[in-house]
Amino acid sequence: MNKFEKILLTIFFIEVFVGGGGRLIDFGILSIRQVIFLILLVTYCIRVLKMKAFLDKEVNTFIRFNPLTIGVYLLIGWFGVSAVIGLINNHPISIIVMDFFRVSYFLVYFPLAYYISKDKFSINRILGILKYSAFAVALFTIAVSLLGKTVFSANFSVFYDFMNTIMNDDLFFRPSNSVFYKSHLFVVIGLVLSLNAVLSKKHSWIDIANLVFCSFSAILSETRGFLLAFMISILMIIIIDTKIIIDPVKGFIEKCQTLFRTKQFLKKMVILVFVFISVPFLYEHMTLDRFEEEVVVEEEPADTTLEEDAGNEEGNSPKKEVKKEVNDISVNARMSFILASKEILLSDVKNLIIGTGYGTEIDGRVNGIEMSFLDILVEQGLIGFTFWLFLFLLPYFNYYSIFKRGAKLSAVDISLMSAFMGLLLLTNINPFINNPIGISFFLIVLIVSQAKRTEFMNKSRNEVRQ
């Protein structure tokens, strides 16, 4: 790996982690993200050609036929099938192209599968870039939100236009003037990574800083999905840590005694449980901030007794009960999307099996669908969804299989599994997994887990031979 490749990969990861939707800089019809994506693919292909590694699986990942590579090939192939189905169904070509190119980002798997390794571009280096990027995005979004709430609150439209001009319309402002940015995803992931690093006593100053600033930024974004993703990530850390401690011990009572004797585990669990139970309160606060309360007046039905009638004649009206209900338009929109998706899937059995193809209109929209799993199921059918599901489960299978064979899972391994589980929940509230932002982290987790399993299995085979 030469210096140019190291610089290119550094730029690649920084742009993914801080670049939001990827269009902060445009080169005609291509965005900065697309340009870097193409350069990375070309650079890797040149390396394979220069090394003449056409049949060398260590270098040429295109022929590295492990479960992960096969899954990626199946998924990319089905993307092509979904595009063809969309054309057959006369869906808008521009939307089909947009949908296809968005998920074609999976092609970056092949260079990353080669470069991400201990002796080239290590996972610790990638996560270091992620943490510093999360810190930078947190500071930026906090500053924008506070400026919108204070200095520019009286003339917010000018501030809004200015910020979206320099950010190429990549910022989304809430009614409270707080800002949401697509790279907030990595703010939450960085928070999970840093929290577990601190609690595992394997942290640096950036982890401490992220606990403060990433938390504040996520709360200011008023994105309830981030809270739920953070909560499920914490729950996963608790479950995995518990499993690691009690698994070697036999007997239920003995397992419980082992847990209570582990002081570091107890301290960590107390903090995590406290954070876990505080999330629902923040969730309710965000809901009230984002959506208006509507006053609902309910009148009690009047009795037809003579005494009541007499009272009404004197000007008295039936008793009224006043209630306040939150007009949660976000949940209402998602329920409408679920019902529309159900109607499409059940209208024809082939829709359920092979999908309706890219460019499908769901509930009056052809893009911006908020629930990734349903979007995948409608457009790609059960076949495409199965390929996605296989890759979703693969990291957990890889880690579990080597853990059962005696491998030790590091704090980084636990953090990756936990943050990825949070992403899987989040993508059904805010769509991330089927676009380059989510795909990039998805591929990192897949590659690292597969590499760890392969390394462990090879080591075990060598020990058996000896």
C-alpha positions as CSV (number, residue, x, y, z in Angstrom):
1,M,0.0,0.0,0.0
2,N,1.6,3.3,-1.1
3,K,1.3,6.8,0.2
4,F,-1.2,7.9,-2.4
5,E,-3.6,5.0,-1.4
6,K,-3.3,5.9,2.3
7,I,-4.1,9.6,1.5
8,L,-7.0,8.5,-0.8
9,L,-8.5,6.2,1.8
10,T,-8.2,8.9,4.5
11,I,-10.0,11.4,2.3
12,F,-12.6,8.7,1.4
13,F,-13.5,8.1,5.0
14,I,-13.4,11.7,6.1
15,E,-15.8,12.6,3.3
16,V,-18.2,9.8,4.1
17,F,-18.2,10.6,7.8
18,V,-18.6,14.4,7.5
19,G,-20.0,15.0,4.0
20,G,-23.7,14.5,4.8
21,G,-25.6,13.6,1.6
22,G,-22.3,13.8,-0.4
23,R,-23.0,16.8,-2.5
24,L,-21.2,19.6,-0.6
25,I,-19.0,19.9,-3.7
26,D,-20.2,19.2,-7.2
27,F,-18.2,18.6,-10.4
28,G,-20.9,19.1,-13.0
29,I,-23.2,16.1,-12.7
30,L,-20.9,14.3,-10.3
31,S,-20.6,14.9,-6.6
32,I,-17.4,14.8,-4.6
33,R,-18.5,11.5,-3.1
34,Q,-19.0,9.9,-6.5
35,V,-15.6,11.2,-7.7
36,I,-13.8,9.8,-4.7
37,F,-15.7,6.5,-5.1
38,L,-14.6,6.2,-8.8
39,I,-11.0,7.1,-8.0
40,L,-10.9,4.5,-5.3
41,L,-12.3,1.8,-7.6
42,V,-9.9,2.7,-10.4
43,T,-6.9,2.9,-8.0
44,Y,-7.6,-0.6,-6.7
45,C,-8.1,-2.1,-10.2
46,I,-4.7,-0.6,-11.2
47,R,-3.1,-2.2,-8.2
48,V,-4.5,-5.6,-9.2
49,L,-3.2,-5.1,-12.7
50,K,0.2,-3.9,-11.7
51,M,0.7,-6.8,-9.3
52,K,-0.8,-9.2,-11.9
53,A,-2.8,-10.7,-9.0
54,F,-5.6,-12.0,-11.2
55,L,-5.8,-15.3,-9.3
56,D,-4.4,-14.1,-6.0
57,K,-7.4,-14.0,-3.6
58,E,-5.4,-12.1,-1.0
59,V,-5.2,-9.1,-3.5
60,N,-8.0,-9.7,-6.0
61,T,-11.1,-9.6,-3.8
62,F,-13.3,-10.0,-6.9
63,I,-12.5,-13.7,-6.7
64,R,-12.4,-14.0,-2.9
65,F,-15.5,-16.3,-2.7
66,N,-16.2,-16.3,1.0
67,P,-19.8,-15.9,2.3
68,L,-19.4,-12.1,2.4
69,T,-18.3,-11.7,-1.2
70,I,-21.0,-14.1,-2.5
71,G,-23.6,-12.2,-0.5
72,V,-22.4,-8.9,-2.0
73,Y,-22.4,-10.4,-5.6
74,L,-26.0,-11.6,-5.1
75,L,-27.2,-8.3,-3.8
76,I,-25.5,-6.2,-6.5
77,G,-26.9,-8.7,-9.1
78,W,-30.4,-8.2,-7.7
79,F,-30.0,-4.4,-7.9
80,G,-29.7,-4.9,-11.6
81,V,-32.8,-7.1,-11.7
82,S,-34.8,-4.5,-9.7
83,A,-33.8,-1.9,-12.2
84,V,-35.0,-4.0,-15.1
85,I,-38.3,-4.7,-13.3
86,G,-38.7,-1.0,-12.8
87,L,-38.2,-0.4,-16.6
88,I,-40.7,-3.2,-17.4
89,N,-43.2,-1.5,-15.1
90,N,-42.7,1.8,-16.8
91,H,-41.4,3.6,-13.8
92,P,-39.6,7.0,-14.3
93,I,-36.1,6.3,-15.7
94,S,-34.5,9.1,-13.8
95,I,-35.7,7.6,-10.5
96,I,-34.6,4.1,-11.5
97,V,-31.2,5.4,-12.3
98,M,-31.0,7.4,-9.0
99,D,-32.1,4.3,-7.0
100,F,-29.7,2.0,-8.7
101,F,-26.6,4.3,-8.5
102,R,-27.4,5.0,-4.8
103,V,-27.0,1.3,-3.9
104,S,-24.3,0.6,-6.4
105,Y,-22.0,2.1,-3.7
106,F,-21.8,-1.5,-2.6
107,L,-19.1,-1.9,-5.2
108,V,-16.7,-0.1,-2.9
109,Y,-16.7,-3.4,-0.9
110,F,-14.0,-4.8,-3.2
111,P,-11.3,-2.2,-2.7
112,L,-12.1,-1.9,1.0
113,A,-12.0,-5.7,1.5
114,Y,-8.3,-5.5,0.4
115,Y,-7.3,-2.3,2.1
116,I,-8.9,-2.7,5.5
117,S,-6.4,-4.9,7.4
118,K,-3.9,-4.7,10.2
119,D,-1.0,-4.2,7.9
120,K,-2.6,-1.7,5.5
121,F,-5.5,0.5,6.8
122,S,-6.5,-0.8,10.2
123,I,-9.9,-0.7,11.8
124,N,-8.4,1.4,14.7
125,R,-7.3,4.0,12.2
126,I,-10.8,4.1,10.6
127,L,-12.6,4.4,13.9
128,G,-10.1,7.1,14.9
129,I,-11.1,9.1,11.8
130,L,-14.8,8.4,12.6
131,K,-14.5,9.7,16.2
132,Y,-12.7,12.9,15.2
133,S,-15.2,13.4,12.4
134,A,-18.1,12.9,14.8
135,F,-16.6,15.5,17.1
136,A,-16.2,18.0,14.2
137,V,-19.8,17.4,13.0
138,A,-21.1,17.7,16.6
139,L,-19.4,21.1,17.1
140,F,-20.6,22.3,13.7
141,T,-24.3,21.3,14.3
142,I,-24.3,22.6,17.8
143,A,-23.0,26.0,16.7
144,V,-25.6,26.2,13.8
145,S,-28.4,25.2,16.1
146,L,-27.5,27.7,18.9
147,L,-27.0,30.5,16.4
148,G,-30.4,29.8,14.9
149,K,-32.0,29.8,18.3
150,T,-30.3,33.0,19.6
151,V,-28.4,35.4,17.4
152,F,-30.5,34.9,14.2
153,S,-33.8,33.9,15.8
154,A,-35.4,37.3,14.9
155,N,-34.3,37.1,11.2
156,F,-34.0,33.3,10.8
157,S,-34.9,33.1,7.1
158,V,-31.7,35.0,6.2
159,F,-29.6,32.6,8.3
160,Y,-31.5,29.6,6.8
161,D,-30.8,30.7,3.3
162,F,-27.2,31.5,4.0
163,M,-26.5,28.1,5.7
164,N,-28.2,26.0,3.0
165,T,-26.4,28.0,0.3
166,I,-22.9,27.2,1.6
167,M,-24.0,23.6,2.6
168,N,-25.7,22.9,-0.8
169,D,-29.2,22.4,0.8
170,D,-27.9,19.6,3.0
171,L,-29.2,20.9,6.3
172,F,-32.7,20.3,7.6
173,F,-33.9,22.8,10.2
174,R,-36.6,21.9,12.8
175,P,-39.4,24.3,13.7
176,S,-37.4,25.2,16.8
177,N,-34.5,26.3,14.6
178,S,-32.4,23.2,15.6
179,V,-30.6,21.5,12.7
180,F,-30.5,17.9,11.5
181,Y,-27.6,16.9,9.2
182,K,-27.2,13.5,7.6
183,S,-23.8,13.0,9.1
184,H,-25.5,13.0,12.5
185,L,-25.6,9.3,12.0
186,F,-21.9,9.2,12.6
187,V,-22.3,11.5,15.6
188,V,-24.4,8.8,17.2
189,I,-22.1,6.0,16.1
190,G,-19.1,7.9,17.4
191,L,-21.0,8.4,20.7
192,V,-21.6,4.7,21.1
193,L,-17.9,3.9,20.2
194,S,-16.6,6.5,22.7
195,L,-19.0,5.5,25.5
196,N,-18.0,1.9,25.4
197,A,-14.3,2.9,25.1
198,V,-14.6,5.0,28.2
199,L,-16.5,2.4,30.2
200,S,-14.0,-0.3,29.1
201,K,-11.1,2.0,30.2
202,K,-9.6,2.1,26.8
203,H,-10.2,5.7,25.9
204,S,-8.4,8.9,24.9
205,W,-9.4,12.5,25.1
206,I,-11.5,12.4,22.0
207,D,-13.8,9.8,23.6
208,I,-14.4,12.0,26.6
209,A,-15.1,15.0,24.3
210,N,-17.5,12.9,22.2
211,L,-19.5,11.9,25.3
212,V,-20.2,15.6,25.9
213,F,-20.5,17.1,22.5
214,C,-22.0,14.2,20.5
215,S,-24.7,13.8,23.2
216,F,-25.6,17.5,23.0
217,S,-25.6,17.5,19.2
218,A,-27.9,14.4,19.0
219,I,-30.3,15.9,21.5
220,L,-30.3,19.3,19.7
221,S,-31.1,17.6,16.4
222,E,-34.5,16.5,17.8
223,T,-34.2,13.3,15.9
224,R,-36.0,10.7,18.0
225,G,-34.6,7.8,15.9
226,F,-31.2,8.7,17.2
227,L,-32.4,8.2,20.8
228,L,-33.9,4.8,19.9
229,A,-30.7,3.8,18.0
230,F,-28.6,4.9,21.0
231,M,-30.8,3.0,23.4
232,I,-30.7,-0.3,21.4
233,S,-26.9,0.1,21.1
234,I,-26.6,0.4,24.9
235,L,-28.8,-2.6,25.3
236,M,-26.6,-4.6,22.9
237,I,-23.5,-3.7,24.9
238,I,-25.2,-4.9,28.1
239,I,-26.3,-8.2,26.5
240,I,-22.9,-8.9,24.8
241,D,-20.9,-8.1,28.0
242,T,-23.2,-10.2,30.1
243,K,-22.9,-13.1,27.6
244,I,-19.1,-12.9,27.6
245,I,-18.9,-13.1,31.4
246,I,-21.4,-15.8,32.1
247,D,-20.9,-18.1,29.1
248,P,-17.9,-20.0,30.6
249,V,-19.8,-20.5,33.9
250,K,-22.2,-23.4,34.4
251,G,-25.4,-23.1,36.5
252,F,-27.8,-20.2,36.7
253,I,-26.9,-19.3,40.3
254,E,-23.2,-19.5,39.6
255,K,-23.7,-17.2,36.5
256,C,-25.5,-14.6,38.7
257,Q,-22.8,-14.8,41.4
258,T,-20.1,-14.3,38.7
259,L,-21.9,-11.2,37.4
260,F,-22.2,-9.6,40.9
261,R,-18.5,-10.3,41.7
262,T,-17.3,-8.5,38.6
263,K,-16.9,-4.9,39.9
264,Q,-15.9,-3.3,36.6
265,F,-18.9,-5.0,34.9
266,L,-21.3,-3.8,37.7
267,K,-20.1,-0.2,37.4
268,K,-20.4,-0.3,33.6
269,M,-23.9,-1.8,33.8
270,V,-25.1,0.8,36.4
271,I,-24.1,3.7,34.1
272,L,-25.5,2.0,31.0
273,V,-28.8,1.2,32.6
274,F,-29.1,4.8,33.9
275,V,-28.5,6.1,30.4
276,F,-30.9,3.5,28.9
277,I,-33.8,4.5,31.2
278,S,-33.2,8.3,30.6
279,V,-33.8,8.0,26.9
280,P,-37.6,7.7,27.0
281,F,-37.8,11.0,28.9
282,L,-35.7,12.7,26.2
283,Y,-37.9,11.1,23.5
284,E,-41.0,12.6,25.0
285,H,-39.3,16.0,25.3
286,M,-38.3,15.9,21.6
287,T,-41.8,14.9,20.6
288,L,-43.3,17.9,22.4
289,D,-40.6,20.3,20.9
290,R,-41.1,19.1,17.3
291,F,-44.9,18.9,17.1
292,E,-47.7,21.2,18.2
293,E,-50.2,20.2,20.8
294,E,-53.8,20.3,19.6
295,V,-56.6,21.1,22.0
296,V,-59.3,18.5,21.8
297,V,-62.7,19.4,23.4
298,E,-65.0,16.5,24.3
299,E,-68.6,17.3,25.3
300,E,-70.3,14.9,27.7
301,P,-73.6,13.7,26.2
302,A,-76.6,15.5,27.8
303,D,-79.2,13.4,29.7
304,T,-82.8,13.9,28.7
305,T,-84.0,14.3,32.3
306,L,-86.4,17.1,33.1
307,E,-83.9,18.5,35.6
308,E,-81.1,18.7,33.0
309,D,-83.5,20.2,30.4
310,A,-84.4,22.8,32.9
311,G,-80.8,23.5,33.6
312,N,-80.1,23.9,29.9
313,E,-82.9,26.4,29.5
314,E,-81.2,28.5,32.2
315,G,-78.1,28.8,29.9
316,N,-76.1,26.0,31.3
317,S,-74.3,23.7,28.8
318,P,-73.2,20.1,29.1
319,K,-69.8,19.6,30.8
320,K,-66.8,19.8,28.5
321,E,-63.5,17.9,28.9
322,V,-60.4,19.6,27.5
323,K,-57.5,17.4,26.4
324,K,-54.2,18.1,24.6
325,E,-52.9,15.7,22.0
326,V,-49.6,15.8,20.1
327,N,-50.1,16.1,16.4
328,D,-47.2,13.6,15.5
329,I,-47.3,14.0,11.8
330,S,-44.1,11.9,11.5
331,V,-45.7,8.8,12.9
332,N,-48.9,9.5,10.8
333,A,-46.8,9.6,7.6
334,R,-45.1,6.3,8.4
335,M,-48.4,4.6,9.1
336,S,-49.7,5.8,5.8
337,F,-46.5,4.4,4.1
338,I,-47.0,1.1,5.8
339,L,-50.6,0.8,4.6
340,A,-49.7,1.8,1.1
341,S,-46.8,-0.8,1.0
342,K,-49.1,-3.5,2.3
343,E,-51.6,-2.8,-0.5
344,I,-48.8,-3.0,-3.2
345,L,-47.3,-6.2,-1.8
346,L,-50.6,-8.0,-1.4
347,S,-52.1,-6.9,-4.7
348,D,-50.1,-9.4,-6.7
349,V,-48.0,-12.4,-5.5
350,K,-45.1,-11.4,-7.9
351,N,-44.9,-8.0,-6.2
352,L,-44.2,-9.8,-2.9
353,I,-41.7,-12.3,-4.4
354,I,-39.6,-10.2,-6.8
355,G,-40.8,-6.7,-6.0
356,T,-42.1,-3.9,-8.1
357,G,-38.7,-2.6,-9.2
358,Y,-36.8,0.7,-8.7
359,G,-38.8,3.9,-9.2
360,T,-42.0,2.5,-7.5
361,E,-44.4,5.2,-6.2
362,I,-45.4,4.5,-2.6
363,D,-48.0,6.6,-0.9
364,G,-47.5,9.3,-3.6
365,R,-43.7,9.4,-3.3
366,V,-41.0,7.9,-5.5
367,N,-38.1,8.8,-3.3
368,G,-37.5,9.9,0.3
369,I,-39.1,6.8,1.7
370,E,-38.5,6.9,5.4
371,M,-38.5,3.1,6.3
372,S,-35.7,1.3,4.6
373,F,-36.8,-2.3,5.2
374,L,-40.3,-1.7,3.7
375,D,-38.7,0.2,0.8
376,I,-36.4,-2.7,0.1
377,L,-39.3,-5.2,0.4
378,V,-41.6,-3.3,-2.0
379,E,-39.0,-2.6,-4.6
380,Q,-36.9,-5.8,-4.4
381,G,-39.3,-8.3,-3.0
382,L,-38.7,-11.2,-0.7
383,I,-35.7,-12.4,-2.8
384,G,-33.9,-9.0,-2.5
385,F,-34.9,-8.7,1.1
386,T,-33.4,-12.1,1.8
387,F,-30.1,-11.1,0.4
388,W,-30.1,-8.0,2.6
389,L,-31.1,-10.0,5.6
390,F,-28.2,-12.5,5.0
391,L,-25.7,-9.6,5.1
392,F,-27.4,-8.0,8.1
393,L,-27.0,-11.3,10.1
394,L,-23.5,-12.2,8.8
395,P,-21.4,-10.0,11.2
396,Y,-23.2,-11.5,14.2
397,F,-22.7,-15.0,12.9
398,N,-19.0,-14.3,12.3
399,Y,-18.4,-13.0,15.8
400,Y,-20.6,-15.6,17.5
401,S,-18.9,-18.5,15.7
402,I,-15.4,-17.5,16.7
403,F,-16.5,-16.6,20.3
404,K,-18.0,-20.1,20.7
405,R,-14.6,-21.5,19.6
406,G,-12.7,-19.5,22.3
407,A,-11.9,-16.2,20.6
408,K,-11.8,-13.1,22.7
409,L,-14.0,-10.2,21.6
410,S,-12.5,-6.8,22.0
411,A,-14.2,-3.6,23.1
412,V,-14.1,-2.5,19.4
413,D,-15.8,-5.7,18.3
414,I,-18.6,-5.2,20.9
415,S,-18.9,-1.5,19.9
416,L,-19.2,-2.3,16.2
417,M,-21.9,-5.0,16.8
418,S,-23.9,-2.7,19.1
419,A,-23.6,0.4,16.9
420,F,-24.7,-1.7,13.8
421,M,-27.7,-3.0,15.7
422,G,-28.6,0.6,16.4
423,L,-28.2,1.5,12.7
424,L,-30.6,-1.4,11.8
425,L,-33.2,0.0,14.0
426,L,-32.6,3.6,13.0
427,T,-32.9,2.8,9.2
428,N,-36.6,2.0,9.7
429,I,-37.2,5.5,11.0
430,N,-34.6,7.5,9.1
431,P,-33.4,5.8,5.9
432,F,-29.7,5.1,6.0
433,I,-28.8,1.5,5.2
434,N,-29.6,1.7,1.5
435,N,-27.6,4.8,0.7
436,P,-23.8,5.5,0.8
437,I,-23.9,6.8,4.4
438,G,-25.2,3.7,5.9
439,I,-23.7,1.3,3.4
440,S,-20.2,2.6,4.3
441,F,-20.5,1.7,8.0
442,F,-22.3,-1.5,7.0
443,L,-19.3,-2.6,4.8
444,I,-16.8,-1.7,7.6
445,V,-18.6,-4.0,10.0
446,L,-19.0,-6.8,7.5
447,I,-15.3,-6.6,6.4
448,V,-13.9,-6.5,9.9
449,S,-16.1,-9.3,11.2
450,Q,-15.3,-11.5,8.2
451,A,-11.5,-10.8,8.4
452,K,-11.5,-11.7,12.1
453,R,-13.3,-14.9,11.5
454,T,-11.0,-15.9,8.6
455,E,-7.9,-15.1,10.7
456,F,-9.2,-17.1,13.6
457,M,-10.2,-20.1,11.5
458,N,-6.8,-20.1,9.7
459,K,-5.0,-19.9,13.0
460,S,-7.0,-22.8,14.4
461,R,-6.3,-25.0,11.4
462,N,-2.5,-24.3,11.7
463,E,-2.5,-25.2,15.4
464,V,-4.3,-28.5,14.6
465,R,-1.7,-29.3,11.9
466,Q,1.1,-28.7,14.3
